Amino acid sequence: MENKEEKIPITTVLFAFIILRIAGAGISLLTTTDTKEKKIEKFRSLYNNFIENTFRKIDNTGSGILSGAASLFRGLNDIVSDPVTGIAANRFMNVIIEKKLAEAKRYNTVFSFLIMAIPGITIHSKWRKIQKRISVILFKELRKADFIIKHDKREFYILLQNTDNNEARIVAERLQKNIESNLDVIVHIGLVTYNRDIQDREDLIRRAKTI
C-alpha cells in the first residue's frame, strides 16, 4: 500500500512562525533594563508591527490563507490583546479593512463598519470595569466571523462581514440598547456600509464617524 505524505496546513506553519517570533521578541526584551511597563509596551509595539507586516506579505497569496491566519490571530488574543478587554490590537484592523475593501471592489461583496464610542467617563477605575463588561457583550452579541478592535481609550471598531446597511443598523441598535441598559452609559455608534464611492481605509473611517 502506497504511503501518502500528510501535508502540513499553511495556517499551522504560520501559527508556529508567529509563536517563534513572539517568543524571540519576548526573550530579547527580558534582557533589557527597562521597567516592566516599558517592556510590555515595547513588546506590544514589536508584535503589532510584525503582525501587520506579515499579513501584508501574505495578502496576495489568497483570501483562504488570510482567513485562516486571521482565525489564528483571534486565538492569540490572550497573549497580545488589550490587557483590560481581551480585544485585539488596533493595527490588525488596518490590514483587515484594506483586505475587505479590495475584496468588495473585486468581487462585489458587502460589509459594514461600525465605530462605537463611549463618552463622558472620566474615572479611570470605573472605565476599566466598564470596558471589561462591554467586551463581554460584544463577544456575545457578534459573530465569530466579525472583527472587534479596541481603537483607543473610548472607541471600538467593529467590522461586520457580509452585512448590508439595514442589517448593520439592527446590530448597532441592539448593541447600543444592550450596553446602555446594562451599564448605565451613553453609547454613540456611527456606521457605514461599503459602496464603490469609498476610496480607502481613511475614507471608510471618516464616513463612519460623520454618520
Long-range contacts (C-beta under 8 A, 24 or more apart in sequence): 9-68, 10-65, 10-68, 11-65, 11-68, 11-69, 11-71, 11-72, 14-54, 14-58, 14-65, 14-68, 14-69, 14-72, 15-72, 18-50, 18-51, 18-54, 18-72, 18-76, 21-50, 22-47, 22-50, 22-79, 22-80, 25-50, 44-80, 44-89, 47-80, 47-89, 48-80, 48-89, 48-90, 48-91, 48-92, 49-91, 51-80, 51-89, 51-91, 51-92, 51-95, 52-91, 52-92, 52-94, 52-95, 55-92, 55-95, 55-99, 56-95, 59-95, 59-99, 63-99, 63-103, 66-99, 70-96, 70-147, 74-144, 82-150, 84-128, 84-131, 84-132, 84-135, 85-131, 85-132, 85-134, 85-135, 85-150, 86-135, 86-139, 87-135, 87-138, 87-148, 87-149, 87-150, 87-156, 88-147, 88-148, 88-149, 88-150, 89-149, 89-150, 90-149, 90-150, 90-151, 90-152, 90-157, 92-149, 93-147, 93-149, 93-151, 93-157, 93-159, 94-201, 96-147, 96-159, 97-159, 97-201, 97-204, 97-205, 98-200, 98-201, 100-159, 100-161, 100-194, 101-194, 101-198, 101-200, 101-201, 101-204, 104-194, 105-196, 109-162, 109-194, 110-162, 110-163, 110-164, 110-193, 110-194, 111-159, 111-160, 111-161, 111-162, 111-163, 111-193, 111-194, 112-159, 112-160, 112-163, 112-164, 112-165, 112-167, 112-168, 112-171, 112-191, 112-192, 112-193, 112-194, 113-157, 113-158, 113-159, 113-160, 113-191, 113-192, 113-193, 113-194, 113-204, 113-205, 113-208, 114-157, 114-158, 114-159, 114-160, 114-168, 114-171, 114-172, 114-175, 114-189, 114-190, 114-191, 114-208, 115-151, 115-155, 115-156, 115-157, 115-158, 115-189, 115-190, 115-191, 115-205, 115-208, 115-209, 116-155, 116-156, 116-157, 116-158, 116-175, 116-187, 116-188, 116-189, 117-154, 117-155, 117-156, 117-187, 117-188, 117-189, 117-190, 118-154, 118-155, 118-179, 118-185, 118-186, 118-187, 118-188, 119-154, 119-186, 119-188, 120-185, 120-186, 121-154, 121-185, 127-153, 130-183, 130-185, 133-182, 133-183, 134-179, 134-183, 137-175, 137-178, 137-179, 137-182, 138-175, 141-171, 141-174, 141-175, 141-178, 142-171, 163-193, 164-193, 165-191, 165-193, 168-193
